[in-house]
Structures are given as structure tokens and as C-alpha cells.
């Protein structure tokens, strides 16, 4: 098994690669970096890009932290140990263009002992307007990554994402899903520790080619004020999910994480329209009709 130090080093390199790739595709925006230390152990690098050509607000965060788990987290994780180490890369990008989708990715490793450790992560897409051809490209790319490691990964992790990224109080999915996995070990994944780590890195390195393609497909499309208002409406659903359901947000807040890094996932502007009703047959209604679990995009 590769050491936790090597895992953190490789994740840090992936952060560098993704930031370079996003700056290239945007063409204007540059990441600002803040290096921070966590009281209790470890730290990280928060990198934020704002007011770019396409990327209105985005964060690519790396962290490697350690310390004592609070009692509420121990109960959630169903562990007795206190000492933990966690490292990962977390990304959320909010574009300024309503035809370019919001995207999120996370790869992470958690360790308490040789017996208690696992990998988690995933990548999912939240279009303001669902474009079927883009959804098919996105899911087919993820399937090709998963298939390199296990024939069952894509179906299993796609269904997991459908269930996880579900806004229960709205009875709709956050977007078109993607893949999501947690607590991957050789026993649960059917592959070795080294292969799970390589899978985690492959997911991380899928981000730039996927998002670059989606940005370049849609950045030149014209949009209206109606499209922008719908974008702000869809952003509000994204914010609701992250504040109510997201496990990473809860973990960060309950382990004395850095607030600015945790909440960088929130959009720069979102609107809540009272009792909004989409017009029958409209593009907005067509998108709402596709925010459901179990859609087969490949």
C-alpha cells in the first residue's frame, strides 16, 4: 500500500495540473492561492479563480489534515479511534454562461489505522440547461475511465451518484449525476489498494479533458436575460444541496475546517423565486423533466 504521504503528494500534483488546465481553457482568469494551516494538524492550499472569460467563480482545493475526530463524526463513521488523517482535492466551478454547466469533483483518502482507511470521491455535472449530447459525452467519458479498473464500477457508482446528489425536499436530482463512491477498500471494490489509488487519480485527471470539452462546446452560444435568470435559479438548488445534504461540507465544519475553503462551493449569486412554475414545453421545463434518477445516458 502506498503511504499517505505519497497519496497527498500525488493529489497535490493533480491540483497543479487542474489549475493549469482551467487557466488555459478560460484564457483570462488566474488562480489566487492561499496556503493555510489547520489548528490541530496539517493544512492545505486553497486556489480560487474569479471573473474569468467563462469561469465566474471556481475553487480547486488541496488539503492534507490530521488530528482528533469529534465524537459526532466518530458516530457517523462508526469508528472508535480518534486519530485521523485525510487528504484530497475538491473542485467546484460556477461559470458565468448559462449554457456552460456547473461541475464538481472530489477525490479523497481517509485513514485512522492500517485497518481503518478508505478512498472516496466522484465527479458530477449540474447543467443549468440539460443538453442531451453533452450528458452523453460526460457519462461515456466516465464509463471509459471506470471500465479500465472494473466492469461494474460505472453502473455501481453512477447509481450511487443518482442517490447521493438528490435534493430530497425538491424531489429532483441536483443535475445529471456522474459517479460517486465512498469507503472504497479492496474488500468493497474487488481490486487492490494500489489499483484503487490509480482509479482515484484517473478520476482526478478526467476533470480537465471533460470540462474543457464542455466549456468549448457551449461558450460561444448566445443567451438572454431569461437564460441568466434561470441560471441563478438553478444555482439556488446547488446551494441548497451543499448546505443541507453534502457530507464533505458537514465533515469540514465539524472538524474545525477552514470556512472559506469549505464554502467556496457556493455560487457568487443565486436567486430564490417564490413558487416558480416553468412554462409547459419550455427549455426550463425540459430540463426539470430530466432531473430524475435512473436516466441511462450511455
C-alpha positions as CSV (number, residue, x, y, z in Angstrom):
1,X,0.0,0.0,0.0
2,X,1.3,3.4,-1.0
3,X,2.0,5.7,2.0
4,X,-0.4,8.5,3.0
5,X,2.5,10.9,2.2
6,X,2.7,9.7,-1.4
7,X,-1.1,9.9,-1.8
8,X,-1.0,13.5,-0.6
9,X,1.9,14.3,-2.9
10,X,0.1,12.9,-5.9
11,X,-3.1,14.7,-5.1
12,X,-1.2,17.9,-4.8
13,X,0.2,17.4,-8.2
14,X,-3.3,16.8,-9.6
15,X,-4.3,20.1,-8.1
16,X,-1.5,21.8,-10.1
17,X,-2.5,20.1,-13.3
18,X,-6.1,21.0,-13.0
19,X,-5.4,24.7,-12.2
20,X,-3.1,25.0,-15.2
21,X,-5.8,23.3,-17.4
22,X,-8.6,25.6,-16.2
23,X,-6.5,28.7,-16.7
24,X,-5.8,27.6,-20.3
25,X,-9.4,26.9,-21.2
26,X,-10.6,30.2,-19.6
27,X,-7.9,32.3,-21.2
28,X,-8.2,35.2,-18.8
29,X,-8.7,34.2,-15.2
30,X,-5.8,33.3,-12.9
31,X,-5.9,31.3,-9.7
32,X,-5.1,33.1,-6.4
33,X,-3.5,30.8,-3.9
34,X,-3.8,30.9,-0.1
35,X,-1.7,28.4,1.9
36,X,-3.2,27.7,5.3
37,X,-2.5,25.6,8.3
38,X,-5.2,23.8,10.4
39,X,-5.2,24.1,14.1
40,X,-4.8,20.6,15.2
41,X,-2.6,19.5,12.4
42,X,-1.9,19.7,8.7
43,X,-3.1,22.3,6.2
44,X,-3.7,22.9,2.5
45,X,-3.7,25.2,-0.5
46,X,-6.9,27.0,-1.5
47,X,-6.9,28.2,-5.0
48,X,-9.7,30.4,-6.3
49,X,-10.4,31.8,-9.8
50,X,-12.8,34.7,-10.3
51,X,-14.2,36.9,-13.1
52,X,-12.6,35.0,-15.9
53,X,-13.8,34.8,-19.5
54,X,-16.0,31.9,-18.6
55,X,-15.2,30.9,-15.1
56,X,-17.1,33.4,-12.8
57,X,-16.1,31.7,-9.6
58,X,-14.2,28.4,-9.0
59,X,-12.1,26.7,-6.4
60,X,-9.6,23.9,-6.6
61,X,-8.6,23.0,-3.1
62,X,-6.0,20.6,-1.8
63,X,-5.7,19.6,1.8
64,X,-3.9,17.1,4.0
65,X,-5.0,17.4,7.6
66,X,-4.8,15.3,10.7
67,X,-5.9,15.4,14.3
68,X,-8.7,14.1,16.6
69,X,-12.1,13.2,15.3
70,X,-15.0,14.9,17.2
71,X,-17.5,12.5,18.8
72,X,-20.3,13.2,16.3
73,X,-18.1,12.3,13.4
74,X,-16.9,9.1,15.1
75,X,-20.5,8.1,15.4
76,X,-21.2,8.8,11.7
77,X,-18.1,6.9,10.7
78,X,-18.9,4.1,13.2
79,X,-15.3,4.1,14.5
80,X,-13.7,4.0,17.9
81,X,-10.3,5.5,17.0
82,X,-9.7,9.2,17.4
83,X,-6.6,10.0,15.4
84,X,-7.3,10.6,11.7
85,X,-5.5,11.7,8.5
86,X,-7.4,13.0,5.5
87,X,-6.2,14.3,2.2
88,X,-7.9,15.2,-1.1
89,X,-8.7,17.6,-3.9
90,X,-12.1,19.3,-4.1
91,X,-13.3,21.4,-7.1
92,X,-16.4,23.4,-7.8
93,X,-16.7,25.7,-10.9
94,X,-19.5,28.1,-11.4
95,X,-19.4,29.6,-15.0
96,X,-20.8,33.0,-16.0
97,X,-22.5,31.4,-19.0
98,X,-25.9,29.7,-18.6
99,X,-25.1,27.1,-21.3
100,X,-21.9,26.1,-19.6
101,X,-22.6,23.6,-16.7
102,X,-21.5,23.8,-13.1
103,X,-19.1,21.0,-12.3
104,X,-17.9,19.4,-9.1
105,X,-15.2,16.8,-8.4
106,X,-13.6,15.4,-5.3
107,X,-11.0,12.7,-4.7
108,X,-10.0,11.9,-1.2
109,X,-8.3,9.4,1.1
110,X,-9.1,8.9,4.8
111,X,-7.0,6.9,7.3
112,X,-7.2,6.1,11.0
113,X,-5.1,3.0,11.1
114,X,-3.9,0.1,8.9
115,X,-7.4,-1.5,9.5
116,X,-9.5,1.7,9.1
117,X,-8.8,3.5,5.8
118,X,-10.6,4.1,2.5
119,X,-10.8,6.2,-0.7
120,X,-13.8,8.2,-1.8
121,X,-14.7,10.7,-4.4
122,X,-16.6,11.3,-7.6
123,X,-17.4,13.8,-10.3
124,X,-20.9,15.2,-11.2
125,X,-22.3,17.7,-13.6
126,X,-25.0,20.3,-12.9
127,X,-26.2,21.9,-16.2
128,X,-28.4,24.9,-16.0
129,X,-30.0,23.6,-19.2
130,X,-29.6,19.9,-19.8
131,X,-28.1,19.2,-23.2
132,X,-28.5,15.5,-24.0
133,X,-25.4,15.3,-26.3
134,X,-23.3,16.8,-23.5
135,X,-24.8,14.5,-20.9
136,X,-24.0,11.5,-23.2
137,X,-20.4,12.7,-23.7
138,X,-19.9,13.3,-19.9
139,X,-21.2,9.9,-18.9
140,X,-19.5,8.0,-21.7
141,X,-16.1,9.5,-20.7
142,X,-16.7,8.5,-17.0
143,X,-17.6,5.0,-18.1
144,X,-14.4,4.7,-20.1
145,X,-12.4,5.7,-17.0
146,X,-14.3,3.2,-14.8
147,X,-14.1,0.4,-17.2
148,X,-10.3,0.5,-17.1
149,X,-10.4,-0.7,-13.5
150,X,-13.6,-2.8,-13.0
151,X,-16.5,-3.7,-15.3
152,X,-19.0,-3.0,-12.5
153,X,-17.7,0.4,-11.4
154,X,-19.6,2.7,-13.8
155,X,-23.1,1.2,-13.1
156,X,-22.5,1.0,-9.4
157,X,-21.0,4.4,-9.0
158,X,-23.5,6.1,-11.4
159,X,-26.4,4.7,-9.4
160,X,-24.7,5.9,-6.2
161,X,-24.4,9.4,-7.6
162,X,-28.0,9.4,-8.6
163,X,-29.0,8.6,-5.0
164,X,-26.4,10.9,-3.4
165,X,-26.9,14.0,-5.4
166,X,-30.7,14.1,-4.8
167,X,-32.4,17.1,-3.3
168,X,-35.0,15.2,-1.3
169,X,-37.0,18.3,-0.3
170,X,-37.3,19.2,-4.0
171,X,-37.7,15.6,-5.3
172,X,-35.2,16.3,-8.0
173,X,-31.6,15.5,-8.7
174,X,-29.0,18.3,-8.4
175,X,-28.0,17.7,-12.0
176,X,-27.4,14.8,-14.4
177,X,-25.2,12.9,-11.8
178,X,-22.0,11.3,-12.7
179,X,-20.1,8.9,-10.4
180,X,-19.8,8.8,-6.7
181,X,-18.1,6.3,-4.4
182,X,-17.1,6.2,-0.8
183,X,-15.2,3.9,1.6
184,X,-13.6,2.0,-1.2
185,X,-11.3,-0.8,0.1
186,X,-10.0,-3.9,-1.6
187,X,-12.9,-5.8,0.0
188,X,-15.6,-3.5,-1.3
189,X,-14.0,-2.6,-4.6
190,X,-12.6,-6.0,-5.7
191,X,-9.2,-4.5,-6.6
192,X,-6.0,-3.8,-4.7
193,X,-5.2,-0.7,-2.7
194,X,-2.8,0.4,-5.5
195,X,-5.4,0.0,-8.1
196,X,-8.0,1.9,-6.1
197,X,-5.4,4.7,-5.8
198,X,-4.8,4.7,-9.5
199,X,-8.5,4.8,-10.1
200,X,-8.8,7.8,-7.8
201,X,-6.1,9.6,-9.8
202,X,-7.7,8.7,-13.1
203,X,-10.9,10.3,-11.9
204,X,-9.0,13.4,-10.9
205,X,-7.2,13.6,-14.3
206,X,-10.5,13.2,-16.2
207,X,-11.6,16.6,-15.0
208,X,-9.6,18.8,-17.4
209,X,-10.5,17.0,-20.7
210,X,-14.1,16.7,-19.7
211,X,-14.7,20.2,-18.6
212,X,-12.6,21.8,-21.4
213,X,-14.7,20.0,-23.9
214,X,-18.0,21.1,-22.3
215,X,-16.8,24.7,-22.0
216,X,-15.6,24.9,-25.6
217,X,-18.8,23.4,-26.9
218,X,-21.0,26.0,-25.3
219,X,-19.1,29.2,-24.6
220,X,-19.9,30.8,-27.9
221,X,-23.7,30.3,-27.6
222,X,-25.8,33.4,-27.3
223,X,-28.1,33.8,-24.2
224,X,-30.8,36.1,-23.0
225,X,-31.8,37.6,-19.7
226,X,-34.3,34.8,-19.3
227,X,-31.5,32.3,-19.6
228,X,-29.4,34.2,-17.0
229,X,-32.4,34.3,-14.5
230,X,-32.8,30.5,-14.9
231,X,-29.1,30.1,-14.3
232,X,-29.5,31.9,-10.9
233,X,-32.5,29.8,-10.1
234,X,-30.6,26.6,-10.7
235,X,-27.7,27.9,-8.7
236,X,-30.0,28.2,-5.7
237,X,-30.7,24.4,-5.9
238,X,-27.0,23.8,-5.9
239,X,-26.6,25.9,-2.8
240,X,-29.4,24.1,-1.0
241,X,-27.9,20.7,-1.6
242,X,-24.4,21.7,-0.4
243,X,-25.8,23.4,2.8
244,X,-28.3,20.7,3.7
245,X,-27.0,17.4,2.4
246,X,-23.4,17.4,1.4
247,X,-21.3,15.1,3.5
248,X,-18.0,16.9,2.8
249,X,-19.4,20.3,3.9
250,X,-20.6,18.7,7.2
251,X,-17.3,16.9,7.8
252,X,-15.3,20.1,7.2
253,X,-17.5,22.2,9.5
254,X,-17.5,19.5,12.3
255,X,-13.7,19.0,12.2
256,X,-12.8,22.7,12.5
257,X,-12.1,23.1,8.9
258,X,-11.3,26.3,7.1
259,X,-14.6,28.0,6.5
260,X,-13.6,29.9,3.3
261,X,-12.3,26.7,1.7
262,X,-15.4,24.7,2.7
263,X,-17.9,27.3,1.5
264,X,-16.1,28.2,-1.8
265,X,-18.5,25.7,-3.4
266,X,-21.3,28.3,-3.1
267,X,-22.1,30.4,-6.2
268,X,-21.4,34.1,-6.3
269,X,-25.1,34.8,-6.9
270,X,-28.2,32.7,-6.7
271,X,-31.9,33.5,-6.8
272,X,-34.8,32.0,-5.0
273,X,-38.1,32.8,-6.9
274,X,-41.2,32.1,-4.8
275,X,-43.3,29.2,-6.2
276,X,-41.6,29.3,-9.6
277,X,-43.5,27.4,-12.3
278,X,-41.8,26.6,-15.6
279,X,-44.0,27.0,-18.7
280,X,-45.1,23.8,-20.3
281,X,-42.9,22.9,-23.2
282,X,-40.2,25.4,-22.3
283,X,-36.5,24.7,-22.2
284,X,-36.7,25.2,-18.5
285,X,-39.4,22.5,-18.2
286,X,-37.5,20.2,-20.4
287,X,-34.5,20.5,-18.0
288,X,-36.7,19.8,-15.0
289,X,-38.1,16.7,-16.7
290,X,-34.5,15.3,-16.9
291,X,-33.6,15.9,-13.2
292,X,-34.5,12.4,-12.3
293,X,-32.7,9.3,-11.1
294,X,-32.1,6.3,-13.3
295,X,-31.6,8.0,-16.7
296,X,-29.3,5.9,-18.9
297,X,-27.0,8.4,-20.7
298,X,-24.8,5.8,-22.4
